[in-house]
């Protein structure tokens, strides 16, 4: 079985000259051809052009932290020379410049190979609300790939690239990570610029990172983070540094009567095993009342924040509503019904919930929650698209409304390809703490990254 190369390993190999960036690019495209999954990318650069770029990398870029590393970018993030579609052809436009995050990747030496598929207008946690072919889950073809950043997660899990960008408003950078057995990092609000990103909810959006390890994700975050005057929601926040195993953190977990797994007994068992592992690493666990978190989660789609999604898609939904995926149209269309008075009522309620959550965080360092409560097949979601999508977001939807940072890491991978993941969730600004706890937990599992069975059948990377 071939070992999947991490971002840090690959960048080091390029700097040492043991493999050339051009050869790495050729390997990427060989894997794309072998996978034969037309759903991963919406647009893919010509291989010869990308190889030429790799061959012409400046000495400065080859020495950079992402030296010659191939990257995939979610197709709601601008890349100059490639259309931005947000998975809606009627919305597509040709950006004149790179999004800030893409520009920073390139300065660090990364090479963008293409734009990845997503739930249309980044609305969904399932990965199948797209007019393009649906990306195949890297672990099991019958499972949903997770969304909205479906293509980005699959591109990393299958070994096409060791790094991909997604976005995360309701969990789109974490749920696909769980469903494809990789790491998903959602930074604190404003830590990473959203300039050049098609908004879902502009006040809440984050650019997220998919990688094979927490160290890889943090290496990418170090490149991406930093104040950006072009983004009015950018904040001058610090990413901090990863520490050694804290070993004495107090982690909040849901009360036993508040743990929702929707009759998935195996997921419940996997979570219990993950909590036992956290205890063995020296952490203390205390049960908390999840009510303020669950109520906040409901606000995202049952409150006035849906109106922000309507604003993002307004041009298309008002001129050509048939261009939207039917489920996306139903969800986003409801945003036009909210009044200004509803919005203020929602803001007031959110502040009360923020105060309640902040009080809980005075007693804990972080939350340790399931990333998602269960897994679903494509067939199941097609039969009940809105309710099952809502189920998937119970442990993720509240994070941005409460300005929390999150790292999702694999916790179990069963013989039948069913994954499970936990998320370490900390207050905004505590990105390093969340990543340190998550890194130590992930290392202790000794789980393979991505899709080990699939990788064995693909060309070596």
N, C-alpha and C positions, 0 to 999 in steps of 0.2 A: 504494500500500500504506500503510495507516494505521500510524503509529508508536505503539508501545505505551507508555503513560505510566508512568513509574516512581513508586515511593512518594514519593521526595523531590520530584519534579516536581509531583506531585499535591498534596501537602501545601503546597508553596509557592504553587501556584495558588489553593488555598482561602484561605490567609492573605492573599494579594494581592487576592482578590475577583474574579479573572478567570473563575472558575467556582465555583458554589456546591456545597457538599457534597450538597445535595438533588439537584442535577442529576447529580452523579457517581453517586449511588445509582440514579437512574433509568436511567443508562447501563449500570450493572451488570446490572440486571434485564432490560434490552433484549438484552444479550449472552446472558444465560441463556436467554431465550426463543428467540433465534436459533440457539443451539447445540443446543437440544433434546436434551440429554444427561441422562437421568434418573439416571445413576450418580454424578454429581459430589457432590451433596448428599444427605444422609440427612434432614436437616430444614432448611428454608429459611424465614426470617422473612417475614411478609407485607410486600409492597413498600410499601404505604401506611404501615404502622407504622414502617418503617425510614426512609422519606422524612420522616415527621413528626419522628423523632428527629434527623435531619440538620438539619431546619429549626429545631429547638429547641436546637441545640448552644449551650452557654454560650460567652461570649467567651473564657473561659480555655481551654476545650477547642479552640476554633477556632485559638487561638494555639499550641497544643501541637505537639510534634514530629511527631505523626501526625494533624494537623488534618483531621478529616472523612474520613480514609482508610478505605475499606471493607476488611474483613478476613474471611477464612474460617478456621474453627477445626476441627481434626480431631475426630471424634466420640468420642474418649476423653478429652476435656478439657472440664471443666464450664463451661457457660454458663447462668447463671440464666435461667429462662423457656423453655429448650429441653431436651428429654430428652437424656441421655447413654446411648448404646446400645453402644458399642464394637463396632458392627456385629453385635450379637446381640440381637434383640428380646426374648428371654426374660430378658436381663440388665438391660434398660433401667430407668433410674430418673430421677426429676425432681430435679435438684440445687437446693438452697436458696440457693446462693451461687455466684459466679463463682470459677473457679480463680484463683490468684494472678496468673498470666500474663494472663488475660483482664481482670481488674480493672486491671492496670497498663496494658494497651492502651487501655482506656476512659479512664482518667485522662489519657493522652497525647493523647486526641482521636479515637481510632479507633472505627469503628462495625462491630460484628459483624453479618454478614448471614446466616450459617447455619453448620451443622455438616456436615463433609465425610466421605465414605465412606472405608473403610479395610479392609485385611485384618483379619478378625475377631480381636478381642483383640490387635491390633497384632502378629500372628504371621504374618510372611511378608514377602517382598521383591517380590512379584509384583503385588499390587493386585487380584487376582481371587478371593480367598477371602472372599467376602461374600455374604450372602443377598439383598442388594439388586442392582439392575443394576450391571454392571461399568462404571466410568468409561472413556471412550474415551481412549486415548493422544492427546495433542494433536497429534502429528506424523504418526502413521500409525495408522489405526483397527485394523489387524490386530495391532499390537504390544501387549504388556502395558503398563499405565500405570506399573507399578512400585509397590511397597508398602513398608511398610504404608500410608504416608500418600498414597494414590493420589489421592483427591479434592482434597486441598490442592494438590498439585503441578499437577494439571490445571487447577484454578481460576486459578492464577497464569499458567500457560503460555498459556491461552486468552484472558487479558486480563479475566476477570471481576473479579478483584481484583489489586492489585499486591503483596499480602502475605498469606501464610497460615501458620498454625501447624501443625506436625506433631509427631510424637514420633520418637525414634530410640533403639533399643536394639541393633539389629544392622545398621543401615544404612538404616532407614526414612525418614530425613530426607535421604539422599544418593542412593540408587538411583533413586527417583522423579524427583529433580531431573535426573539424567542422562537418563533416558528421555523427559523432556519439555523438555529444552534450557533449563533454568533453573539458578539458584544454590540450593544447599542448604547451610545452615550448621548444624553440630552443635557446640554449645558444650562447654566442659570440664564434667566432672561437678560438679553442685552450683552452677554459676554462675547457672543459671536455675531457679526453684522448680518442683517437680513437685506442689505442693499442689493438690488438685483434679483430678489426672490419674489415670485408671484405670491401674494399673501393668501392665506386661508382665513385666519383671524389676525390681522396685522398687529394688534396689541399683545398677542400671545405667542406668535410664531418663533420657533428656534430652528436654526440649521443643526442637524444631528449628524452623528458619525457612526458608521458601521465598520467594524474591524474584527480581527480574529482574537485579539486580546485587549485587555484594558490598557496595557502599556502602549500598544499601537494606537488605540483611540486617543490616549493622552498626548502622544507625539503629534498626532494630527491637530488636536485641540491647541497645542502650543503654537502651531503655525497659524491657525484660524483666529484665535482669540485676540482681542484688542479693540480699543475704542475706534469708531468710524464716524467721522463727522457727517458722512453722507447718509447715515441711518439715524433718523430722529429718535429711535428707540434704543440706540446703542448706549451702553453704560461703561464707565471706566471701572471694570471689575477685574480682580486678579484671579488667575487659575490656581495659584498655590502650587505646592510641590507634593508629590507622592511621598508618604512616610513609610516607615517600617510598620509591620502589623501592629495596629493599636492595641488589640488584645483585650481591651477593657471598655469598649464602647457599650452604651446602653441603647438597644434597638427596640423600637416599637413594633408590635405585631397585633393583628386584629384579635379582639376577644373571640373565643371559640364560637359563640353564637353569631358572630358577624363575618365569619369566613365563608365566602361565596364561591363555590366551584361548579355550580349548576349540574350537580349529580355526577361530576367527574371524580370518582373515588381515587383513581390513580394520581391525578393532579393533587388532590388533598394529601395523599400519602407522600408524594414527592416534596410537597411543601413542608410537611412535618420532618422529613429527612433533611431538608435544607436548614431548618431551624436547629436541628440537632448538630449539624455541621458547624453552624455559627457559634453554638455554645461550646463545641469542642475547640474552637479557635479562641475562646476566652471571652466572648461577648456575653453580656447580660441581656435577657429578653424580658420585656414587660408587656402585658396586654394593655391595649388602649381602646378607647371608644372611637370607632371609625366614623361615627355619624357626621362630623363636619366635613370629612374628606368625601364621603359618599354623596352628601348633599351638594358639595361644590362640583363634583363630577357631573351631577345631573344638570347643573346650570349651563354647562357648555353647549348642550344640544337642546335642552328644554327651556333655556333662557335667551335673553336678547343677543348673546354673542353669535347666534346664527345669522343675525343681520350683517355681521362683518363678512361672513362667507358670501352673502348675497352681493355685497359691494364688490368683492373680488371677481365675481362672475357676471356682474350686472350687464356689461356690454353684450354678452352672448345670450343670457337668459331672457333679456327683453327684446332682442332682435331676432333670435333664432332658437327658441327654447327646445326645439326638437334636436338640436345639436348636442344636448346634454344627455348623459346616461340617465335612464328613467329614475333610478334610485337617487342619484345625485340631484337631479332636478327637483324631486319631491322634498329632499332635505333642504337644499339651498333656497328653493322657492318660498319655503315657509318664513325665511328671513325678512321678506317684504311686509309681513304682517305686524311686526313689532313696532310699537310707538316709542317716542322719546320718554314718556312717563314709565313705560315698562323697563326701558334701559336703566333709568335712575333707580327704580325699585330693585333691579338686579344688582346694580353697583352697591346699593346699601346692604343688601343681603350678603353679598360677597365680602364686604368689609367685616361684618359680624363673624362670618365663617373664618376669615383670615385670623381674626383675633383668637378664635377658639383653637385653630390649628397651631398658632404661635404659642399658646399656653401649653399645648401638648409637647411642643418641641423644647420647652423649658425642662422637661423631665426625661427627654431622650436625645440622643445624638443624631439618630437617623431612623427611618422606617425600613423594615425588611419585609417586602411584600411579594406575592406572586407578580410576575410581569403581566400575565394574563391568566384568567382562571381556568381555561380549558383550551382545547383545539377543536377546530371544525373542518369538515370537508367542504370542497367547493359545492357539492350537491346540497349539503345542509344549508349553506349560506344562500344559495340561489333560491331555496324554498322559503326562507324566512330572513331576508336580507337586513332589515333594520334592527329587529330585536336581537339577533345574534351578534351583529356588529356592536350594539350597545353593551351586550354582555362582556365582550372582549375588552372594553374600556373601563371597567369598574375600578381597576387599580391604577389607571393611567390618566384618566380625563381631568383629574383635579390638579395635576402637577403645575401646569403653567398658570392657571388661575391663581394659585397660591405661591407662585415664584419659587418652585423647588427645583433642585437639580437631581438628575437620576442617572444611574448606570445599570443597565440590564445585562445579566451574565447567565450563561447556561448553568443549569443545576442538575439536569438528568436528561439522558437520551436512551430510550428503550430500544430493544431489538427490532421492534416493528417500525422504527423511525419516528415515534412520537416524542417530541421534545418537551421540556419544562424549563422554566427560567425564573429567577428571582430578580427583583430590582432593589437596589439600595438607593434610598431617596432622602435627601438632606435639604436643609434650608438654602435658599439662594445665597451664593457666595461660598458655600462649603463644598465646592466641586472636588477639591483634592481629598477631603475626608471620604466622600461617597466613593470615589474611585479607589482609594486605598483599601477600604473594606471589601469592595467588589473584587478587586484584583486578588486579594488574599483568599477569598472564598473560591473564586474561579480556579486558582492554582491548586487549591486543596482538592477540588473535584477530580483533577487529572483527566477531564473529558477531552476528547478530540474536538478540534474546532471545525465548524461548518458541516459538510456532508461527507463523512469518511468513505462510505460505500461508493458514492458517486465519484469521488476523486480517484479512487483506485482504478476506475474504468476510463479515465481521461488522460490526455497527454500530460507528462510531468511538467510542473511549472518551475 
